[in-house]
Amino acid sequence: MEKYICTACSYVYDPEKGDPENGIAPGTPFEELPEDWTCPLCGLGTDVFEKE
C-alpha cells in the first residue's frame, strides 16, 4: 500500500498504520478513506494529499 503526504503540512498517511485516533483502522487504503476525513495535523481534506 502506498503512503500519501499532505502537501500543506507534510503529514504522511500510512495505510498500514491507519489513523486510529480518528476512527481509521490499520490497513485502510488511502482511496477508501471517508470523504469527510481530514489531515490530523492541519485539518485539510484528502484533495491536498499526493503519493509519497
N, C-alpha and C positions, 0 to 999 in steps of 0.2 A: 504494500500500500504506500502511496506517495504522500509525502508531507507537503503542507501548504503554509506559506508565510504571509502574514499581514503586511501589506506594503506601507501602512501608516506607522506601525509601532514595532514591527519585526517579531511579533509573537508567532511561534511555529505551532500549527495544529498537527499533531502526530496521531494518525488513526489508531495506532497500536495502544496508545495511552487514552485516547478519547478526551473528554472534558467532564469527568465525574462530578465535579463541584457544580456543574451546570446541567446535569442530567444526561450527559452524553456518555454512553457506555464504551469501554475499551473495545476496539475492533470496529468502530463505526467509520466507514469511509467518508471522506470529505463530501462526496457527492450525495450522501444520504443524510447530511445534517439538516435539521428542520429549517424552514425558511426564516424563522424568527431568531435563530441562533446568532449571537454576536460575539465578536472577539472579547475574551475575558479581560483583556488589559485596556483596550481603548473603546470598546463598545460599538465598533463599526461592523457592518454586515459582511457576509461571505463574498460580496462582489469586489472587495478590496484585497482579497487573497489571491496569490499566484503560486503555482507549483514551485517547490523549492529545488 
